[in-house]
Amino acid sequence: MRRSPRHSLRAALAPPSRWTNNTQMTELSRYPHLDKIDTPVDLRRVSDDQLPAVADELRQYLIEAVASSGGHFGAGLGVVELTVALHYVFDTPVDRLVWDVGHQCYPHKILTGRRSRITTIKKKDGLAPFPRREESEYDTFGVGHSSTSISAALGMAIAAQRKGDHRKVVAVIGDGAMTAGMAFEALNHGGDVEPNMLVVFNDNGMSISENVGALTKMMARAMASQTLNTWRERAKRAIPKQSFFGRWFKRWEEHAKGMFVPSTLFEELGFHYTGPIDGHNIPQLLHALRTVKNLPGPQLLHVITTKGKGYAPAERAQIEYHAVGPFDPQAGLAKKSAPAKPTYTDIFGEWLCDMAVSDERLLGITPAMREGSGLVRFSREYPQRYFDVAIAEQHAVTLAAGMACEGAKPVVAIYSTFLQRAYDQAIHDVALQNLDVTFAIDRAGVVGPDGATHSGTFDLSFLRCLPNMVIMAPADENECRMMLTTGFQYAGPAAIRYPRGNGPGAAIHKTLDTLPIGKAEMRRRGHGIALLSFGTMLAPATTIAAELDATLVNMRFVKPLDEAMLLELAKTHDAFVTIEDNAVAGGAGSGVAECLAAHGIVKPILHLGLPDVYLEHGSREEVLTMAGLDLPSIRHAIKARFPQLATIASAG
């Protein structure tokens, strides 16, 4: 077998961070098979009958590692056997293995030279939370958003075939990713060009929440078809193929498969369908993978798995164990106490239910993020007004546009990073037609541990240029509630973007009050420098304004800007500083500069925001520091840019 060009990592092995060097050998001795596997090359030296033991050790190692450090959990437990079998049968990294979403990649990382660093995942300078090309040659495609694997694998297969390269290409799609249209766009194309590639459909019935939709109901029938498959295979062996009964059985089999399993759908798209098989049965997996490995044309292997497999609490509570913080593996997750302060997501969820009482036209939409976006209570109290469209952001936005055409008032609850996937729909279907759709944009700005793929750092830039769009950024919890009401009452497209986590602790008024559109709030009158703060950056701006005796404005609205206030400040101040938790390029500060330029005003402006790079993962505070948006960095930047003004202000 072809050995990976990477040097052996065995000498560098270290236990998870909670283990000390004194206990390293003792702890590793509990994993006698896994201890000998640094890369898939080592795995492929193991005999078939030892693989179940390897999988058992890998699962236990994963449980202890994630319990120590936190991270994505349930999805990885569900693909332990599949990961082992794929790296065993295929000659990775020469053969390309493309994971979808990446929630389930922890076992893959452990088997590909990163076992000693698995507890650093999501931490600053640690492993990335998802597959990343720069991190390992085994990570053939960087992921984070769902449903990209088949398209990427198809591209790899086409490029390889054009070069006469006979490497194998495998896409592993699951965790709800098959509910997205992009997956079927790729299947449609793949069945037409007929590449030599394999799609492994890891069917676990879950994304983060339960999978929804008609496709999911069809796939559920496969769970009941495993008994049928066993009976069918026995009958095929017993009945001669060329006999009358053999020919009759073949015709009956095709009809039965169409009734009980989704083979017809995939085969009509041009993919040879195999399955469904038990994704936790290693002998079955090996047999199926070896069978389809060298078959020509596009292949689809359907495996049935259980999210959280092998850890009883995770099997029982698949949503809660999707991603976890550190926990005691013996006791499971501790019950969460009520937080001292509500998160912005909590504020949105409560507002949505309160507004639903006030206005029966309100409809709530989420693309498979019920828990993350705060719609659990709304889904229970207003099930007929709640729409989970699965992982289909484009459809979610155009669905809302259609609802608005008929007088409904839809609210699309969506993460900033996922709204990027529906940008054309936001432009063409909502803003262009000036339709009454409210976008509640969660996880805006710096997110932190999930890294660049999930960072919400571009929404102000890509929304600000859209005609008809009103854009708001709250500085605290009560402003968030008021802005949600303001956007909902506005008869047109409106976006309210708010961060992950807690606010500063402002008192929240239970009334449904609105703000005047396009009006900023003067927080402090000073002189010399005018600090213009957008959204959550008001807290550090308040401290610095007091230190420099500067004027401080809570801008509130990114679009429309409060032009009257900007023009008044331009007459009385020497310089502007804009501060935002968004990319500087095209962001809120750019809008200020454009406004002044349109009025022929030339004024020194310092734009503070996120730099023109993809920020690495870490805690939110660490990422803000990397970006230069922590308090000391903001203070230094202002004094460096305006030393004379800052000195005068400090002296005054």
C-alpha positions in Angstrom: 0.0 0.0 0.0 1.1 3.5 -0.7 2.5 5.2 2.5 1.5 8.7 3.3 4.4 11.1 2.7 3.8 12.6 6.2 6.3 11.4 8.8 5.1 9.3 11.6 3.4 11.2 14.4 3.7 8.5 17.0 6.6 10.1 18.8 4.6 13.3 19.1 1.5 11.6 20.6 0.2 13.3 23.7 -3.0 12.6 25.6 -6.0 14.9 25.9 -5.2 18.1 27.8 -6.7 16.9 31.0 -4.1 14.0 31.2 -0.7 14.7 32.6 2.6 13.4 31.3 2.9 11.1 34.3 -0.3 9.3 33.3 0.3 9.3 29.6 1.4 5.7 29.2 -1.2 4.5 31.6 -4.0 6.2 29.7 -2.8 5.2 26.3 -2.5 1.6 27.4 -6.3 1.6 27.5 -6.3 2.0 23.7 -3.9 -0.8 22.5 -5.2 -0.8 19.0 -5.6 2.9 18.5 -2.2 3.6 20.0 -0.6 1.9 17.0 -2.5 3.9 14.5 -1.1 7.3 13.7 -2.4 7.5 10.1 -4.7 5.4 7.8 -1.5 3.7 6.5 -1.2 2.1 10.0 -5.0 1.3 10.0 -4.7 -0.6 6.8 -2.2 -2.9 8.3 -4.9 -4.2 10.8 -6.8 -7.3 9.9 -10.5 -7.1 9.1 -11.5 -8.9 12.3 -9.7 -6.3 14.5 -11.5 -3.3 13.1 -14.5 -3.6 15.4 -12.0 -3.3 18.3 -10.4 -0.3 16.7 -13.8 1.3 16.3 -14.7 0.7 19.9 -11.5 2.3 21.1 -11.9 5.2 18.7 -15.4 5.9 20.1 -14.2 5.7 23.7 -11.3 8.0 23.0 -13.6 10.5 21.3 -16.0 10.4 24.2 -13.2 11.2 26.7 -11.5 13.8 24.5 -14.7 15.8 23.9 -15.8 15.4 27.5 -12.5 17.0 28.4 -12.6 19.9 26.0 -16.0 20.3 24.5 -16.9 20.4 20.8 -19.2 18.7 18.3 -20.1 15.3 19.6 -23.1 13.3 18.5 -22.4 13.4 14.8 -18.9 12.1 15.3 -20.1 9.2 17.4 -22.5 8.2 14.7 -19.8 7.8 12.0 -17.0 6.0 13.9 -17.5 2.6 12.1 -18.0 4.4 8.8 -14.8 6.5 9.2 -12.8 3.4 10.0 -14.2 1.5 7.0 -13.6 4.4 4.6 -10.0 4.9 5.5 -9.5 1.1 5.5 -10.9 0.4 2.1 -9.8 3.5 0.3 -6.1 4.7 -0.1 -6.5 8.1 1.5 -5.1 10.7 1.0 -4.4 9.6 -2.6 -8.1 8.7 -2.8 -10.1 11.8 -2.0 -12.5 11.7 0.9 -14.8 14.7 1.1 -16.8 15.3 4.3 -20.0 17.3 4.3 -20.6 20.1 6.9 -17.8 18.7 9.1 -19.6 18.2 12.3 -18.7 14.5 12.1 -15.0 14.9 11.3 -13.5 14.3 14.7 -12.9 10.5 14.2 -11.4 11.4 10.9 -9.0 13.8 12.5 -8.1 11.3 15.2 -7.2 8.7 12.5 -5.2 11.1 10.3 -2.3 12.2 12.5 -4.2 14.7 14.8 -5.1 12.4 17.7 -2.8 14.2 20.2 -4.3 17.6 19.4 -8.0 16.7 19.3 -8.6 18.5 22.6 -7.4 21.7 21.1 -10.2 21.8 18.6 -12.0 25.2 18.4 -9.4 26.8 20.6 -7.0 29.5 19.6 -4.0 28.0 17.7 -5.7 24.6 18.0 -7.3 22.3 15.4 -10.1 23.8 13.2 -13.6 22.6 14.1 -14.2 21.4 10.5 -12.0 19.9 7.8 -9.5 22.4 6.5 -7.1 22.0 3.6 -4.3 23.9 5.3 -4.4 21.6 8.3 -4.0 18.2 6.7 -3.5 16.5 3.4 -6.4 14.3 4.4 -8.8 17.3 4.6 -9.3 17.4 0.8 -11.9 20.2 0.9 -12.6 22.9 3.5 -16.2 22.8 4.8 -18.5 24.3 7.4 -21.7 25.0 5.5 -23.7 22.0 4.5 -24.4 20.2 1.2 -21.2 21.0 -0.6 -19.6 17.6 -0.6 -21.2 16.1 -3.7 -20.4 19.2 -5.8 -16.8 19.3 -4.6 -16.3 15.6 -5.1 -17.8 15.7 -8.5 -15.4 18.5 -9.5 -12.4 16.4 -8.2 -13.6 13.3 -10.1 -14.0 15.2 -13.3 -10.6 16.9 -13.0 -8.9 13.6 -12.1 -10.4 11.8 -15.1 -9.3 14.5 -17.4 -5.8 13.9 -16.3 -6.1 10.2 -16.6 -5.8 9.8 -12.9 -7.5 6.8 -11.5 -7.8 7.9 -7.9 -11.1 7.3 -6.2 -13.3 10.1 -5.0 -15.8 9.7 -2.1 -18.3 12.2 -0.8 -19.8 11.6 2.7 -23.1 13.5 3.1 -25.4 13.4 6.1 -26.5 15.3 9.2 -29.4 16.7 7.2 -27.3 18.0 4.3 -29.3 15.9 1.8 -32.3 18.2 2.5 -30.5 21.1 0.7 -31.1 21.9 -3.0 -27.3 22.1 -3.7 -27.0 18.4 -3.0 -29.5 17.6 -5.7 -28.0 20.1 -8.1 -24.8 18.1 -7.8 -26.6 14.7 -8.1 -28.4 16.0 -11.2 -25.2 17.0 -12.9 -23.3 13.9 -11.7 -25.8 11.5 -13.2 -25.4 13.3 -16.5 -21.6 13.4 -16.8 -21.3 9.9 -15.2 -18.0 10.3 -13.3 -16.4 7.5 -11.3 -17.3 8.6 -7.8 -19.0 7.4 -4.7 -21.6 9.2 -2.6 -22.0 7.8 0.9 -25.4 8.9 2.2 -25.1 8.8 6.0 -28.7 8.7 6.9 -29.2 9.4 10.7 -32.5 11.3 10.5 -31.0 14.4 12.1 -29.3 17.7 11.3 -29.0 19.7 14.6 -32.7 19.2 15.1 -34.8 16.4 13.6 -34.8 16.4 9.8 -38.0 17.6 8.3 -39.8 17.5 4.9 -41.1 15.0 2.5 -37.7 13.7 1.5 -37.1 12.8 5.2 -40.3 10.9 5.3 -39.3 8.9 2.2 -35.9 8.2 3.7 -37.5 7.0 6.9 -39.1 4.1 5.0 -35.6 2.8 4.5 -35.3 2.1 8.3 -38.2 -0.4 7.9 -36.7 -1.9 4.8 -33.7 -3.6 6.3 -35.8 -6.7 7.1 -37.1 -6.6 3.6 -33.5 -6.5 2.3 -32.5 -9.5 4.3 -35.5 -11.5 3.0 -34.8 -10.3 -0.5 -31.2 -11.4 -0.5 -32.1 -14.8 0.8 -34.7 -15.2 -1.9 -32.2 -14.1 -4.6 -29.8 -16.8 -3.6 -32.5 -19.5 -3.5 -34.2 -18.8 -6.8 -32.3 -19.4 -10.1 -32.0 -16.1 -12.0 -33.0 -17.5 -15.4 -36.0 -19.4 -14.2 -39.5 -18.1 -14.6 -39.7 -17.4 -10.9 -36.3 -15.7 -11.0 -37.4 -13.3 -13.8 -40.7 -12.7 -11.9 -38.8 -12.0 -8.7 -36.6 -9.5 -10.4 -39.6 -7.5 -11.7 -41.2 -7.7 -8.2 -38.0 -6.6 -6.6 -37.8 -3.4 -8.6 -41.4 -2.5 -7.7 -40.8 -3.4 -4.0 -37.6 -1.3 -3.8 -39.5 1.7 -5.2 -42.2 1.2 -2.5 -39.9 0.8 0.5 -36.6 2.5 -0.2 -35.5 5.6 -2.1 -33.5 3.8 -4.7 -35.7 4.8 -7.5 -35.1 8.5 -6.9 -31.3 8.2 -7.0 -31.2 5.7 -9.8 -33.4 7.9 -12.0 -30.8 10.7 -11.3 -28.2 8.3 -12.8 -26.6 7.0 -9.6 -26.4 3.2 -9.0 -28.0 2.7 -5.6 -26.8 0.3 -3.0 -28.4 -0.2 0.4 -29.6 0.7 2.9 -27.1 -1.1 5.1 -26.3 -0.8 8.8 -23.7 1.9 9.2 -22.5 0.4 12.5 -21.8 -3.0 11.1 -18.2 -3.1 10.0 -18.3 -6.3 8.0 -21.4 -5.0 6.1 -19.6 -1.7 5.5 -16.4 -3.4 4.2 -18.3 -5.7 1.9 -20.4 -2.8 0.5 -17.4 -0.4 0.1 -15.3 -3.0 -1.6 -18.1 -3.9 -4.0 -18.8 -0.3 -5.1 -15.2 0.9 -5.0 -14.3 -0.3 -8.5 -17.7 -0.1 -10.1 -17.7 2.4 -13.0 -19.9 5.5 -13.0 -21.6 7.4 -10.2 -22.4 5.2 -7.1 -24.5 5.9 -4.1 -24.2 3.9 -0.9 -27.0 4.4 1.6 -26.0 3.7 5.2 -28.3 4.0 8.3 -26.6 5.3 11.4 -27.5 6.6 14.8 -26.4 10.1 15.9 -24.6 9.7 19.3 -24.1 6.0 18.8 -22.3 4.2 21.7 -23.0 6.9 24.3 -26.4 6.3 25.8 -27.1 9.9 26.9 -26.2 11.2 23.4 -28.5 8.6 21.7 -31.4 9.6 23.9 -30.9 13.4 23.6 -29.4 13.9 20.1 -30.2 17.6 20.0 -28.6 18.4 23.3 -25.5 16.4 22.5 -24.9 17.8 19.0 -22.3 20.2 20.4 -21.2 20.3 24.1 -18.9 22.0 26.5 -16.7 19.9 28.8 -18.7 17.4 30.9 -18.3 14.3 33.1 -18.6 11.3 30.7 -19.9 9.2 33.6 -22.6 11.6 34.6 -23.4 13.2 31.2 -24.2 16.9 30.7 -25.1 18.8 33.8 -28.5 20.4 33.8 -28.2 24.1 32.8 -29.3 26.7 35.3 -31.0 29.8 34.1 -28.5 32.3 32.8 -28.0 35.5 34.8 -28.6 37.5 31.6 -30.7 36.5 28.6 -28.8 36.0 25.3 -29.7 38.0 22.2 -31.2 34.8 20.9 -33.4 34.5 24.0 -34.6 38.1 23.5 -35.5 37.3 19.9 -37.4 34.1 20.9 -39.4 35.9 23.5 -40.1 38.9 21.2 -41.3 36.6 18.4 -43.9 35.0 20.7 -45.0 38.4 22.1 -45.4 39.8 18.6 -47.3 36.8 17.4 -49.9 37.6 20.1 -50.1 41.1 18.8 -50.2 40.4 15.1 -51.7 37.2 13.6 -50.0 37.9 10.3 -46.6 37.0 11.8 -45.1 33.8 10.4 -41.8 32.4 11.6 -39.3 30.7 9.3 -36.0 28.9 10.0 -33.7 26.9 7.8 -33.1 24.0 10.2 -31.9 26.2 13.1 -34.8 26.0 15.5 -32.7 25.7 18.7 -29.8 27.9 17.5 -32.1 30.8 16.4 -34.4 30.6 19.4 -37.6 29.3 17.9 -38.3 26.4 20.2 -41.0 28.1 22.2 -42.6 29.6 19.1 -42.7 26.2 17.4 -44.6 24.8 20.3 -47.0 27.6 20.9 -47.6 28.5 17.2 -47.1 25.3 15.2 -49.3 26.4 12.4 -47.3 29.6 12.0 -43.9 28.0 12.3 -42.0 26.8 9.2 -38.8 24.8 9.4 -37.8 24.5 5.7 -34.7 22.2 6.4 -31.2 23.2 5.2 -32.6 25.4 2.4 -31.7 29.1 3.0 -32.5 30.1 -0.5 -36.0 28.6 -0.3 -36.5 30.1 3.2 -36.0 33.7 1.8 -38.1 33.3 -1.3 -40.8 31.5 0.7 -41.0 34.6 2.9 -41.2 36.7 -0.2 -44.2 34.7 -1.4 -45.9 35.0 2.0 -45.4 38.7 2.0 -47.0 39.0 -1.5 -50.2 37.7 0.1 -50.3 40.0 3.1 -48.5 37.9 5.7 -45.6 39.3 7.7 -42.8 36.7 7.7 -39.8 36.8 10.0 -36.8 34.9 8.7 -34.6 33.8 11.7 -31.2 33.1 10.2 -27.5 33.2 11.1 -25.5 35.8 9.4 -23.2 33.2 7.9 -26.1 31.3 6.4 -27.8 34.4 5.0 -24.8 34.6 2.7 -26.2 31.5 1.0 -29.5 33.3 0.1 -28.0 36.5 -1.1 -29.5 36.4 -4.5 -32.9 35.7 -3.0 -32.5 38.6 -0.6 -31.8 40.9 -3.6 -34.0 39.6 -6.3 -37.0 38.2 -4.5 -37.2 40.5 -1.5 -35.4 43.9 -1.8 -36.1 44.4 -5.5 -39.8 43.9 -5.0 -39.7 45.9 -1.7 -41.5 43.1 0.1 -42.4 43.2 3.8 -39.9 40.6 5.1 -38.1 40.9 8.4 -34.6 39.3 8.8 -33.6 38.4 12.3 -29.9 37.9 11.8 -28.3 36.0 14.7 -24.5 35.3 15.2 -23.6 38.6 13.5 -20.1 39.9 13.9 -17.3 37.8 15.6 -18.6 34.4 16.6 -15.4 32.8 17.8 -14.9 29.0 18.3 -16.5 27.9 15.0 -14.0 29.9 13.0 -14.1 31.6 9.7 -16.8 29.4 8.1 -19.4 30.6 10.7 -18.2 34.1 11.4 -20.9 36.7 10.7 -18.6 39.5 9.6 -20.0 40.5 6.2 -23.7 41.1 6.6 -23.5 44.9 6.9 -21.4 45.0 3.8 -23.5 42.9 1.6 -26.9 44.2 2.8 -26.0 47.9 2.9 -25.8 48.2 -0.8 -29.4 46.9 -1.3 -32.0 49.5 -2.2 -35.1 49.4 0.1 -33.3 47.6 2.9 -33.4 49.0 6.4 -30.6 47.8 8.6 -30.3 48.0 12.4 -27.6 47.0 14.9 -28.6 47.1 18.6 -26.1 48.1 21.3 -28.0 46.3 24.1 -30.8 43.9 24.8 -33.6 46.4 25.0 -32.6 48.0 21.8 -32.6 44.6 20.2 -36.3 44.1 21.2 -37.2 47.6 20.0 -35.4 47.1 16.7 -37.2 43.8 16.1 -40.5 45.6 16.6 -39.4 48.5 14.4 -38.3 46.2 11.6 -41.5 44.1 11.8 -43.7 47.2 11.7 -41.8 48.7 8.8 -43.6 48.0 5.5 -40.6 46.7 3.6 -37.5 44.6 4.0 -35.7 45.1 7.3 -32.7 43.5 8.9 -31.8 43.4 12.6 -28.3 41.9 13.2 -27.3 40.9 16.7 -24.4 38.9 18.1 -24.1 35.5 19.8 -24.2 35.5 23.6 -25.2 38.0 26.2 -25.5 41.8 26.1 -24.4 44.3 28.7 -27.4 43.7 30.9 -29.8 46.5 30.0 -33.3 46.4 31.4 -35.7 44.9 28.9 -39.1 46.6 28.5 -41.9 44.1 27.8 -43.8 46.6 25.6 -43.5 46.4 21.8 -42.0 49.9 21.3 -40.5 51.1 18.1 -37.6 53.5 17.2 -37.8 56.3 14.6 -36.3 55.0 11.4 -32.9 56.4 10.7 -32.4 58.3 14.0 -29.2 57.9 16.0 -28.8 58.4 19.7 -26.4 61.0 21.2 -24.8 59.3 24.2 -22.2 61.8 25.2 -21.3 65.4 24.1 -17.6 66.1 23.9 -15.3 67.8 21.5 -12.6 67.1 19.0 -13.4 63.5 18.0 -16.8 62.1 17.4 -17.0 58.3 18.0 -19.7 56.7 15.9 -20.5 53.3 17.3 -22.5 50.6 15.5 -24.1 47.8 17.5 -22.2 45.9 20.2 -19.1 48.1 20.0 -20.8 50.8 22.2 -19.3 49.4 25.4 -15.6 50.0 24.6 -16.5 53.2 22.8 -18.2 54.5 26.0 -15.0 54.0 28.0 -12.8 55.6 25.4 -15.1 58.6 24.8 -14.9 59.4 28.6 -11.1 59.1 28.5 -10.8 61.4 25.5 -13.7 63.7 26.3 -15.0 62.8 22.9 -18.5 62.8 21.6 -20.2 59.4 21.4 -23.1 58.5 19.2 -24.9 55.2 19.2 -25.8 55.1 15.5 -28.4 52.4 15.8 -29.2 52.5 12.0 -26.7 51.4 9.4 -29.2 52.2 6.7 -30.6 54.8 6.5 -27.9 56.7 8.4 -28.8 59.7 10.5 -27.5 62.2 8.0 -28.7 65.3 9.9 -26.6 64.3 12.9 -23.6 63.5 10.8 -23.7 66.9 9.1 -24.1 68.6 12.5 -21.2 66.8 13.9 -19.0 67.5 10.9 -19.4 71.2 11.6 -18.4 71.0 15.3 -15.8 68.2 15.3 -12.3 67.7 13.9 -12.4 64.0 13.1 -14.6 60.9 13.1 -14.0 57.4 14.3 -16.4 54.7 13.2 -16.4 51.4 15.2 -18.2 48.3 14.1 -18.2 44.5 14.5 -18.2 43.9 10.7 -15.7 44.0 7.9 -14.3 47.5 7.4 -14.6 47.0 3.6 -18.0 48.2 2.6 -19.3 48.3 6.2 -21.1 50.9 8.2 -18.1 53.2 8.4 -18.0 53.2 4.6 -21.5 54.5 4.7 -20.5 57.4 6.9 -17.6 58.3 4.5 -20.0 58.1 1.5 -22.5 60.4 3.2 -19.9 63.0 4.0 -18.4 62.8 0.5 -21.8 63.2 -1.1 -22.1 66.5 0.8 -18.6 67.6 -0.2 -17.3 67.4 3.3 -13.6 66.4 3.7 -13.0 65.2 7.3 -10.4 62.8 8.7 -12.0 59.4 9.4 -10.6 56.4 11.2 -12.5 53.2 10.4 -12.2 50.5 13.0 -13.7 47.1 12.2 -12.7 43.7 11.1 -9.7 43.5 8.9 -9.6 42.1 5.3 -8.6 38.6 6.4 -10.5 35.5 7.5 -10.1 35.4 11.2 -9.0 32.2 13.0 -11.0 30.4 15.6 -10.8 31.2 19.3 -13.0 32.6 22.0 -14.9 35.7 21.0 -12.6 37.9 23.2 -9.5 36.4 21.6 -10.8 36.9 18.1 -11.7 40.6 18.9 -8.2 41.1 20.1 -6.8 39.5 17.0 -8.9 41.9 15.0 -7.9 45.0 17.0 -11.3 45.5 18.4 -10.6 45.0 22.1 -10.5 48.1 24.3 -6.7 48.5 24.4 -6.4 48.1 20.7 -9.1 50.6 20.0 -7.6 53.1 22.3 -4.2 52.7 20.7 -5.5 53.0 17.2 -7.3 56.3 17.9 -4.3 57.8 19.7 -2.0 56.7 16.9 -4.2 58.1 14.2 -5.0 61.4 16.0 -2.2 62.0 18.5 -2.7 65.7 18.7 -6.5 65.5 19.1 -6.2 62.7 21.6 -3.6 64.6 23.7 -5.7 67.8 23.7 -8.8 65.8 24.7 -6.9 64.0 27.5 -5.5 67.3 28.8 -8.9 69.0 28.7 
